[in-house]
C-alpha cells in the first residue's frame, strides 16, 4: 500500500506545482480595464438629464458609474503595484514607501480622470 500512497503524493505534488501566468497577462488585464473605463465614460457622456425623471432610466447610468469606478480603481491598483514591484529593489523605510505609494495612487487617479 505504500506505493499507492507514494503515487497519490506524486500526483498531488504535480497537481499543486506552481504555474506561472502568461507573460502578457498584465498587459491584457490593463487593456481590458482601460476599455471598461472608457465605455463607462462614453455611456455617461451619452446620458441625457431629461430622461432621469423616470426611475426605470436610472439603471444604465448607475451601472456605468459602478463599472467605471470599479475598473478605474482596479487600474490604479494594478499600475501602482507594478511600480511598487520595481521600487522594492530600492532600499527605503516604511514611511518612504507609504509616501511614494500615496503619490503614485494620486498620479494614476489624476491620469485616469483626465482621460
C-alpha positions in Angstrom: 0.0 0.0 0.0 2.9 2.4 0.4 3.4 2.5 -3.3 -0.2 3.6 -3.7 0.4 6.4 -1.2 3.5 7.4 -3.0 1.6 7.6 -6.2 -1.0 9.8 -4.7 1.7 12.0 -3.2 3.4 12.3 -6.6 0.0 13.2 -8.2 -0.7 15.8 -5.6 2.8 17.4 -6.0 2.2 17.5 -9.7 -1.3 19.0 -9.4 -0.2 21.7 -7.0 3.0 22.7 -8.7 3.3 26.4 -9.3 2.2 27.7 -12.6 3.5 31.0 -14.0 0.9 33.3 -15.5 1.2 34.2 -19.2 3.7 36.9 -19.9 1.1 39.2 -21.4 -1.5 38.8 -18.7 -0.8 42.2 -17.0 -1.0 44.0 -20.4 -4.2 42.2 -21.3 -5.8 43.0 -17.9 -4.7 46.6 -18.1 -6.1 46.9 -21.7 -9.4 45.4 -20.5 -9.7 47.8 -17.6 -8.9 50.8 -19.8 -11.6 49.7 -22.2 -14.2 49.2 -19.4 -13.4 52.7 -18.0 -13.7 54.3 -21.5 -17.0 52.5 -22.2 -18.5 53.6 -18.9 -17.3 57.2 -19.6 -18.9 57.1 -23.0 -22.2 55.8 -21.6 -22.3 58.6 -19.0 -21.5 61.2 -21.7 -24.4 60.0 -23.9 -26.8 60.1 -20.9 -29.4 62.8 -21.0 -30.5 64.5 -17.8 -34.1 64.9 -19.1 -34.6 61.1 -19.1 -33.9 60.8 -15.3 -37.4 61.7 -14.4 -38.4 58.1 -14.9 -36.7 55.8 -12.3 -36.6 53.0 -14.9 -33.9 55.0 -16.8 -31.6 55.1 -13.8 -30.2 51.6 -14.3 -27.8 52.3 -17.2 -26.2 55.4 -15.7 -25.9 53.7 -12.2 -24.3 50.6 -13.8 -21.9 52.8 -15.8 -20.9 54.6 -12.6 -20.3 51.4 -10.8 -18.4 49.7 -13.6 -16.3 52.8 -14.4 -15.4 53.3 -10.7 -14.5 49.7 -10.2 -12.4 49.4 -13.4 -10.7 52.7 -12.7 -9.9 51.7 -9.1 -8.6 48.3 -10.3 -6.5 50.1 -13.0 -4.9 52.4 -10.4 -4.2 49.5 -8.1 -2.6 47.5 -11.0 -0.4 50.3 -12.0 0.7 51.2 -8.5 1.5 47.6 -7.7 3.7 47.3 -10.8 5.6 50.5 -9.8 5.9 49.1 -6.3 7.5 45.9 -7.5 10.1 47.9 -9.4 10.7 50.0 -6.4 11.2 47.1 -3.9 14.7 46.7 -5.1 15.5 50.2 -3.8 16.2 50.5 -0.1 13.6 52.5 1.7 11.8 52.7 5.1 8.2 52.1 5.6 7.3 55.8 5.8 9.0 56.5 2.5 7.3 53.5 0.9 3.9 54.7 2.1 4.6 58.2 0.8 5.6 57.0 -2.6 2.6 54.7 -2.8 0.2 57.5 -1.9 1.9 59.7 -4.5 1.6 57.0 -7.2 -2.1 56.5 -6.4 -2.8 60.2 -6.7 -0.8 60.4 -10.0 -2.6 57.4 -11.6 -6.0 58.6 -10.4 -5.4 62.0 -12.0 -4.2 60.4 -15.2 -7.4 58.2 -15.4 -9.7 61.0 -14.6 -8.2 63.3 -17.3 -8.7 60.7 -20.0 
